[in-house]
Amino acid sequence: MATLIGPEGTVFVGLDIGSTKVCMLVGHLDLENRLRVIGVGIVPSTGMRKGGVVNLEALSKAISLAKDKAERTSGFEITSALVSLSGNQIESMNSRGMAGVTGRTIGYDDVARALDAARSVAIPFNRELVHVVPRGFVVDGQDGIRSAIGMYGYRLEVETHIVTANQTSLRNLEKAVEAAEIDIDGFVLSSLAAGELVLSETEREMGVVVCDIGGGTCDIAVYIEGASWHTAAIPVGGDHMTSDIAQGLHLPLETAESIKIQHGTCRPMMGSHDQLVTMKPFGQGSKVQVRVAELAGILEPRVEEIFSLVRQEIKRSGYDALLPAGLVVTGGASQMHGLDLVAADVLQLPVRTAQPDNLRGLVDKLSDPSCSTGVGLLHWGRLQEEDVILDHRSMAWPRFDLGRAAGLLRRLLPG
């Protein structure tokens, strides 16, 4: 939902909390109905690891710093935001709900009741519903229906993808955000927020995987026929690459992170193998030089591991043969030279790297893939404001209201 109303109209706020950075963005729609970013607050993340809170006070301070920066650049007092969710706390399943059709012609109330039945699947006591994503409808046994409104039938079924989060992890994240005096408009899975931004409609329809590589985790979402069919988190990310460099070259973590960002490659360009990188390891008074080929030799095995785990997860989903559009990779670690080549070799799929584009405003601060989730949250907020978040690809429905659902569906679905 929208968080602020100002002279520019409705203002949206997204808060992306990762293991490496906290990113708070403020945006609104300009006169051409395009998203304009008017506030940016990006600070190093502390107190977060693999999508879970490990130091509540430190994380809350980082969120407060990001909030202060975003308020100064935007000129708005921030009171609430959409918040990203990622990491091992996430689980997903597919569910089907059924409703008898009243009046023999399917209406919005029938669809809402079928969705309500789908979300009634047994969820463990320690987990909380985050998303219910409609994948398609079945009318009297006929499947493959994208919109059932107006059709004749007796029995309506809806196929959905359900995402849940560990309740304890969710409560601790809520505490950290609220301690920074920010109300939570809702949680959005980071891979779905990124997918909202970086995927084309054609890719979603044909079959594609979006892979958001953060510091502590790699979050993936499989899209087929326009909807997300599978989501998962892999507990390996850019921080592991940094650790490999630090251990392999005996460097402080801060130095290793800088080397990774400035010189990191897992496939050296032709003629660059003997290029030298200068660094200062532990225990020596002078700097040393390391060949780029040696750095690549450290990073390539880790990148291969990440995409091997992605491949395993795709196979586990059962949709590995339905992805002609391949893989779209985003997130901070996706900027590494040669990463897309390694991914293509491991997955045997087309691969492209994506970053935020078609933006206006403070775009110079958001021009790399590490900001994809944050910008995706702004797009998500826009969809919620327009009540189209209940569409086939991105439905956030943690607090279900049958009457409101039917009203939203009337504005959403054709018929």
KANOR-V868935 format. One record per residue. SS is DSSP state (H for helix, E for strand, - for the rest). OMEGA is omega as a letter, one per 30 degrees, with the letter a starting at -180 (* if undefined). NEAR is the number of other ideal C-beta (glycine too) atoms within 12 Angstrom. Layout:
# KANOR-V868935
ss->{SS/SS}
omega->{OMEGA/OMEGA}
near->{NEAR/NEAR}
This chain:
# KANOR-V868935
ss->{-/-/-/E/E/E/-/-/E/E/E/E/E/E/E/E/E/-/-/-/E/E/E/E/E/E/E/E/E/-/-/-/-/-/E/E/E/E/E/E/E/E/E/E/-/-/-/E/E/-/-/E/E/-/-/H/H/H/H/H/H/H/H/H/H/H/H/H/H/H/H/H/H/H/-/-/-/-/-/E/E/E/E/E/E/-/-/-/-/E/E/E/E/E/E/E/E/E/E/E/-/-/-/-/E/-/-/H/H/H/H/H/H/H/H/H/H/H/-/-/-/-/-/-/-/-/E/E/E/E/E/E/E/E/E/E/E/E/E/-/-/E/E/E/E/-/-/-/-/-/-/E/-/-/E/E/E/E/E/E/E/E/E/E/E/E/H/H/H/H/H/H/H/H/H/H/H/H/H/-/-/-/E/E/E/E/E/E/E/H/H/H/H/H/H/H/H/H/-/-/H/H/H/H/H/H/-/E/E/E/E/E/E/-/-/-/-/E/E/E/E/E/E/E/-/-/E/E/E/E/E/E/E/E/-/-/-/H/H/H/H/H/H/H/H/H/H/H/H/-/-/-/H/H/H/H/H/H/H/H/H/H/H/-/E/-/-/-/-/-/-/-/-/-/-/E/E/E/E/-/-/-/-/-/-/-/-/E/E/E/E/H/H/H/H/H/H/H/H/H/H/H/H/H/H/H/H/H/H/H/H/H/H/H/H/H/H/-/-/-/-/-/-/-/-/-/E/E/E/E/-/H/H/H/H/-/E/-/H/H/H/H/H/H/H/H/H/-/-/-/E/E/E/-/-/-/-/-/-/E/E/-/H/H/H/-/-/-/H/H/H/H/H/H/H/H/H/H/H/H/H/H/H/H/H/-/-/-/-/-/-/-/-/-/-/-/-/-/-/-/-/H/H/H/H/H/H/H/H/H/H/H/-/-/-}
omega->{l/a/a/l/a/l/a/a/a/a/a/l/l/a/l/a/l/l/a/a/l/a/l/a/l/a/l/l/l/a/l/l/l/a/l/l/a/l/a/l/a/a/l/l/l/l/a/l/l/l/a/a/l/l/a/a/a/a/l/l/l/l/l/l/l/l/l/l/a/l/a/a/a/a/l/l/a/a/a/a/l/a/l/a/a/l/a/l/a/l/a/l/l/a/l/l/a/l/l/a/l/l/l/l/a/l/a/l/l/l/a/l/l/l/l/l/a/a/l/l/a/l/a/a/a/l/a/a/l/a/l/a/l/a/a/a/l/l/a/l/l/a/l/a/a/l/a/a/l/l/l/l/l/a/l/l/l/l/a/l/a/l/l/l/l/a/l/l/a/a/l/l/l/a/a/a/a/l/l/l/l/l/a/l/l/l/l/l/a/a/l/l/l/l/l/a/a/a/l/l/l/l/l/a/a/a/a/l/l/a/a/a/l/a/a/a/l/a/a/l/l/l/l/l/l/a/l/a/a/l/a/l/l/a/l/a/a/l/l/l/l/l/l/l/a/a/a/a/l/a/l/a/a/l/a/l/l/l/a/a/a/a/a/l/l/l/a/l/l/l/a/a/a/l/a/l/a/a/l/a/l/l/l/l/a/l/l/l/a/l/l/l/l/l/l/l/l/a/a/l/l/l/l/l/a/a/l/l/l/l/l/a/l/l/l/l/a/a/a/a/a/a/a/l/l/a/l/a/l/a/a/a/a/a/a/a/l/a/l/l/l/l/l/l/a/a/a/l/l/a/l/l/a/l/l/l/a/l/l/l/a/a/a/l/a/a/l/a/a/a/a/a/l/l/l/l/l/l/l/l/l/l/l/l/a/a/l/l/a/a/a/a/a/a/l/a/a/l/a/l/a/a/l/a/a/l/l/a/l/a/a/a/l/l/*}
near->{28/32/38/31/15/22/12/25/20/27/39/47/49/53/53/55/54/52/44/38/37/47/49/52/54/47/49/34/28/19/10/9/14/19/40/31/41/36/41/39/41/34/30/24/39/28/30/42/30/31/42/32/35/21/20/25/18/23/38/30/23/37/46/29/25/42/38/25/26/43/29/20/26/33/17/30/20/38/22/29/47/48/46/52/50/50/40/24/37/43/29/38/29/29/30/28/31/28/32/20/27/19/15/17/19/35/27/32/27/40/45/38/30/42/46/31/26/38/36/21/22/12/24/14/10/15/25/28/36/42/45/44/47/46/39/31/41/29/32/20/14/17/18/15/29/25/24/38/29/23/27/18/29/21/27/45/35/44/34/38/45/40/44/32/39/28/21/17/34/32/22/29/41/30/22/36/42/23/25/38/19/35/21/36/31/39/40/52/51/59/53/50/55/50/47/47/42/39/41/22/18/15/29/33/21/21/32/43/50/51/54/58/50/52/43/39/43/53/54/50/51/46/45/35/32/28/37/47/39/41/45/39/39/36/27/37/45/39/35/36/45/35/24/33/40/25/18/25/33/19/31/20/23/16/26/35/29/20/36/42/25/19/34/34/35/38/27/26/17/11/9/19/18/17/21/17/33/21/31/22/24/16/10/12/8/10/15/21/19/29/22/31/25/25/39/38/23/35/38/32/20/35/44/29/25/43/38/23/29/45/29/20/32/37/21/17/29/15/29/25/14/23/37/19/27/31/46/42/46/46/52/43/46/42/29/41/28/30/41/33/26/34/41/24/21/28/33/18/29/22/31/27/34/37/30/40/21/20/30/24/28/29/23/14/25/39/18/27/36/39/47/49/54/56/48/46/48/53/39/48/41/36/33/32/28/21/23/24/38/35/31/37/40/44/43/39/34/30/18/26/17/24/15/22/33/27/19/30/39/23/19/28/32/15/20}
